[in-house]
Amino acid sequence: MIELLTPVFQGEWAHHGEALICSKTAGSHAYRLADLLDQPREIDDILIRRARFVGCDDLRPVAVVWLLKYVTLLVPPVAVAASVLEHGFPVGPKDISVILDDDAEPVAFVIPHLGESIAGLDTQRRYAPLLQEHLEPLIDYLSTRTRVPTKLLWGNVSRRLESILILSQQLTEYPPETAQRAASDKEYLLERKTWPGGQRNPMFSHKRHATRITEAGEVPVRLHRHCCLVYRLPGKGYCGLCPLSPEFRKRKGATYTS
C-alpha cells in the first residue's frame, strides 16, 4: 500500500487501499487508460474476454459489473486522498494504468508518481482528475458500445464514493474539518442535481428506501440507487439491496425520497 494511505486504511479497511500502486513500470498485464481510449477496440477485446470467462453473450451486464470492480478498486484510495488528505494522485488517462488478470478482471492500478498536494482546492477541482478526466470518457465509451444507460455506470461510482465518504466522516483521529470536508464532498458529488453552470450531475438520483420482512418483523433498508445488472450473469441473482429485486418490487413498502 502507498505509505500516504496507511494511516487511513487499517484493519478491516486495509484492502481498500491496496489496489493503487506507485511504480515507474506498470508491467506486461497493464493497460494505460489513454491508450485504451485512443484505441477503443482494446476495450472491446477486454469486454469480450470477460464475457467469455463469465459465460455471457450480453455485454451489458458484463460492462456494468466490470466497471463496478474497476471503481471498487480505484475510488477508495483516490477519494480518501482527495477528501481526507487533500492530496491528488495522478489518475488522468495519460498517467494511470489498469492491471488485468488473465480473465480480464481489474486487479490493481499503477501510477508513475505520487502526485501533489491539493490543499485549499474546492470539491470540483479536487475530484476533476478522477471524475471528468478519467471516468467520464471511459463510461461514455462503455455506454455507447454496450448501450447501457450511463446512469447505471455512474451508479457504480456513486455507490463506492458514498461508502468511502461516509467512512471518511468517521475518522476521529483527524481534525474536525476533515469530517466536514468529507461531508461537503459527499453533498456536492452525490446530492446535487446539477453542478455550477447548470451541468447535470450524473451521479445524482433519488435515495431508495424499502422494508425487509425478517423473523423480527419489518426492517428498514436503504437500496442502491441503480441496479448493477449482476442478476443477468449466469448463475447470479439479485444482490441484497437491488432496487429491481422481486423482494421489493412485489410489495408496496418501497419509498423514494430526495
N, C-alpha and C positions, 0 to 999 in steps of 0.2 A: 504494500500500500504506500502511496505517496505520503511522505512524513508529515506534510502540512495537514493531512486529513486525519491522522491517527488520534488526536485528542477528541474528535467527534465520533468517529466510527469505532466504538469499542463494544465488547460483549456481544450480545445477540445482533447488534447492528454492524459488526465489523465487516461482514461480507458485502455490505452495500458500498463500501469504499474501495474494494479491491480490484474492481474492473477497469480502473483508469490507471494506465502505466505511463511513466515518463521514460522515454528511451530515444536515442538518436536513430536507432534502427528498429523497424517495425516487424521484420520477419517475412517469410515467404507466404504465410497464410493471411497477411494483412492487405486490406484494400483501402487506399486513400480515398476519402469521400469525394474530393474534387475530380478524381479520375472516374469514379462511378457515375457522377453527374454528367461529366463530359461524354462518357460512353455508356449510356443507359442500358445497352444490351447486356452489360455486365450485371446490372441489377436484375434484368430478366433471367439471366442464367442462374443467379443466386436463388431467385424465387422458384424456378423450375426444379433446381436441385433439392430445395427444401420441400417442395410439393411431392417430389418423387419419394423422399425419405418418409414423409408422414402418410403417404398413400392417398393423396387427394389431388384430383384434377381441376379443382376450383381454386384459382389463385386468390380469390377474395379473402377467405379466412386465412390462407397461408400468409398473405401480405400483412393482415392485421395482427396476427399472432407473432409473426416475425418481428414486426415493429415494436410490439409490446415487450418482447425480450430485449430488443435493442435499447429502448428507453429505460427499461428496468435497470440495465447496467450503466447507462450513460447519465441519466438525470440525477441520481442521488449525489455523487461526488461533485458534479458541476454546480448543482443548486446549493449544496452546503457551502461550497467555496464562495459562491456569489452572495448568498444571504447571511451566512454566519461569519465568514472570514473576510468578506469584501475582497475576494481575490478572483481574478479572471484567468481560467485556464484557456489555452489556445485551442478552441474547439471548432474553429472555422473550417470549411471544406479543404482548404489548402494545407492545413496543419495536421488534422486528425485522421487516423486510420482505424478501421474496424477489423478485428481479428475474427475469423470464422472457423468453426471446426469442420471436420470432413463432411458433415451433413448440412453445411451452410447456415448453421445457427450462430449468432453472435456470442462471443465468449469474453471479449475484452476490447478496450480501446487504447491506442497508443498516441501520445502527444510528444513532440520533439523537445519541448522545454516547458518550464513551469508557468510561464505567463507572467502576469504582473498584478500589482495592487489596483483595485478599482474603488478604493475608499472614496466616499463622497458622491459617487455617481448615483443617479436615480434608478428605479427598477428597470425601466425600459432599456437603459444603456448597459446595465449590468447583465441583463438577460438576452440582449440582441444577438450576441455570437451563437448562443445555443438555439434560440427560437427562430429568429429571422434568417440568420446566415446558414445554420446547419440543418435544422429540422424542416423548415418551410419548403425548401426546394426538394428535399427527399420525400416529404409527404405529398407534395404536389405531383411528383412523378408516380409514386405508388398509386395514388388515386386515379390518375389518368390511365395508367397501364392496366389496372385491375378493375376499374370502375367502382371502387369502394368510395363512399362519400368521405370527404375529408374530415367531417365531424367525428367519424368513428376512429380515424387515425389520431386526430388531435385528442380524442377522449383518452387514448392510452397515455399521452403525455400528461394531461391534466391529472389523471389518476396517480401517476408517480410523483408529480410535483406536489399534489395536495398532501400525500402521506409524508414526504420529506420535509415540507414546510411546517406541518403540524409538529413533527419531531423537533425541528429547529426552534420552535417556540418554547420547548420544554427543557432546553439546555440551561440549567440553573447555574452552571459554573461560569457562564459568560455574563457580561454586563447586561442590565435590563434593556438597553437599547438594541441588543441583538435580537431578543424575542420580539420587540416592537418592529424591527426591520423585517423579520420573517413574516410577521402578521400583515404588515403593509404590502409585502411582496405577494403574499397569498391573495389578498384582496384585489390587488391590481391585476394579477395574472389570471385569476380564476373567477372572480366575482363581478367583473365589469363586462357589460355587453359590448362596449366599444372602448377604444383607447383614444388618446388625444389626436385630434384631426379627423375624428369620425371613423377611424379604421376599425372594422369588425374584429372582435376578439374571438379567434377560432376555438378557444378552449372554454368559452362560457357556455353553460347550459343550466337548465333548472335542476336543482337538487331533487333527488327522488327518495321518498321515504315509503316504507310499507311495514306490514306486520307479519311476523312469522309465528305459526302455531307450534308450540312446544308442549312438553308434558307439564311445564309450569304455567302454561297459558300463553297469551299473546305477547310477543316480544317485539319492540320496535327495531327496525333495521334500516340502515341507510344504503340504498342501492348505488351501483356505479351509474355514472351519467349516461354511458352508452355501452352497448354490448360489444364484446371483442370478437364475436363470431367463432369462438373456440368450439362451440357446440356443433359447428358444421364440419369439424375434422373427424375422421374415422375414429371410433372408439371413445370420443369425448362427449361430454354433456355440458349443461349449463353450470357456470360457477355459482357459488352460493349467494352472490349479490347481483346476479344478472337481471336487468330490468325486463328482459324478454322471457325469463323463466316461467314456465307454466305455474309454478308455485305462487307467483304473484299475479300473473295475467288472469287466472281463473277466479280470483277473488276481488272484491271491491275495496280492499284495505289500502291499496296504494294511493299515495297522495303526492302532489307535485308542488313544491314551493320554490320561490325565487330567493 
